[in-house]
């Protein structure tokens, strides 16, 4: 039996996924993903909306440093993509989408889950 890689689960066609400094990133040219809303925790987030944290508990969350926000950009199969603040680029923070309460990020040492019950969208 062959061991599965996270890439077997989340690598959409036309998008390169890679790891760096404890985060997962994607190179996704415009048009390679759908700019559509996604359900996260108790909310639906729409492209262009901002969050500073995904998840509540420190061990199972992803948090940006003060003054930085994740801007939701869209979804490509089981991958959701965020940019930082108002940055326009083909590079994104990438998260594997398991369900509305669970995201997965990988690194060179393995994967970890992000558990989201309540999503705080920046107004």
C-alpha positions as CSV (number, residue, x, y, z in Angstrom):
1,X,0.0,0.0,0.0
2,X,1.3,3.4,-1.0
3,X,1.3,6.3,1.5
4,X,-0.8,9.3,0.4
5,X,0.7,12.7,0.3
6,X,-1.2,15.9,1.1
7,X,-0.8,16.8,-2.6
8,X,-2.9,13.8,-3.5
9,X,-5.7,15.5,-1.5
10,X,-5.3,19.2,-2.4
11,X,-3.4,19.8,-5.6
12,X,-5.8,21.2,-8.3
13,X,-4.7,21.2,-11.9
14,X,-2.7,24.4,-12.8
15,X,-1.8,25.3,-9.3
16,X,1.6,24.7,-7.6
17,X,1.5,24.2,-3.8
18,X,4.6,24.5,-1.7
19,X,5.6,24.9,2.0
20,X,7.8,27.6,3.6
21,X,8.3,28.8,7.2
22,X,5.5,26.8,8.6
23,X,2.9,27.9,6.1
24,X,1.5,26.4,2.9
25,X,1.4,28.5,-0.3
26,X,0.1,28.3,-3.8
27,X,1.0,29.8,-7.1
28,X,-2.4,30.2,-8.7
29,X,-2.7,32.5,-11.8
30,X,-6.0,34.4,-12.1
31,X,-8.6,32.2,-13.7
32,X,-7.1,29.0,-12.1
33,X,-9.5,29.2,-9.2
34,X,-13.2,30.2,-8.6
35,X,-13.9,33.5,-6.9
36,X,-16.7,32.1,-4.9
37,X,-17.8,32.1,-1.2
38,X,-17.0,29.3,1.2
39,X,-18.5,28.2,4.5
40,X,-16.0,28.5,7.4
41,X,-17.1,27.8,11.0
42,X,-20.4,29.6,11.6
43,X,-20.1,32.0,8.7
44,X,-19.8,32.2,5.0
45,X,-16.8,34.2,3.8
46,X,-16.8,36.0,0.4
47,X,-13.9,37.0,-1.8
48,X,-12.5,40.3,-0.6
49,X,-13.4,39.8,3.1
50,X,-10.6,39.8,5.8
51,X,-9.8,37.7,8.8
52,X,-6.8,37.9,11.2
53,X,-7.2,34.4,12.5
54,X,-8.6,31.0,11.5
55,X,-9.5,28.9,14.5
56,X,-9.9,29.6,18.2
57,X,-7.3,27.5,20.1
58,X,-3.6,28.3,19.7
59,X,-2.7,24.7,18.8
60,X,-5.3,24.4,16.1
61,X,-5.4,27.9,14.6
62,X,-3.5,30.0,12.1
63,X,-2.9,33.6,13.2
64,X,-1.5,36.6,11.3
65,X,0.8,39.1,13.0
66,X,-0.7,42.3,14.2
67,X,-1.5,44.7,11.4
68,X,-1.8,41.9,8.8
69,X,-4.9,40.2,7.6
70,X,-5.8,37.3,5.3
71,X,-8.0,38.4,2.4
72,X,-10.1,35.5,1.1
73,X,-9.7,35.2,-2.7
74,X,-11.3,32.0,-3.8
75,X,-11.4,28.2,-4.0
76,X,-9.8,25.6,-6.3
77,X,-11.3,22.2,-5.6
78,X,-10.3,21.4,-2.0
79,X,-7.9,24.3,-1.7
80,X,-8.9,27.8,-0.4
81,X,-6.7,30.8,-1.1
82,X,-5.9,34.0,0.8
83,X,-3.7,37.0,0.0
84,X,-2.3,39.4,2.6
85,X,-4.0,42.7,3.2
86,X,-4.4,44.3,-0.3
87,X,-1.5,42.5,-2.0
88,X,-2.2,41.6,-5.6
89,X,-0.2,38.6,-6.7
90,X,-0.4,35.1,-8.1
91,X,1.0,33.8,-4.8
92,X,-1.4,32.9,-2.0
93,X,-1.6,31.4,1.5
94,X,-3.2,28.0,0.8
95,X,-5.3,25.8,3.1
96,X,-6.7,22.4,2.4
97,X,-10.5,22.5,2.8
98,X,-11.9,19.4,4.6
99,X,-15.2,20.8,5.7
100,X,-16.5,24.1,7.2
101,X,-14.9,23.4,10.5
102,X,-11.6,21.8,9.4
103,X,-8.7,23.1,7.3
104,X,-5.3,21.4,6.7
105,X,-1.9,23.0,6.2
106,X,1.2,21.1,5.4
107,X,4.9,21.7,6.0
108,X,8.2,19.9,5.3
109,X,7.6,18.0,8.6
110,X,4.0,17.0,8.2
111,X,0.5,18.4,8.3
112,X,-1.7,19.9,11.0
113,X,-5.4,20.7,11.2
114,X,-7.0,24.1,11.8
115,X,-10.3,23.8,13.7
116,X,-12.8,26.6,13.2
117,X,-16.0,26.9,15.2
118,X,-16.5,30.7,15.0
119,X,-15.1,32.9,12.3
120,X,-14.5,36.6,13.0
121,X,-14.7,38.6,9.7
122,X,-13.1,42.0,9.9
123,X,-15.7,44.7,9.2
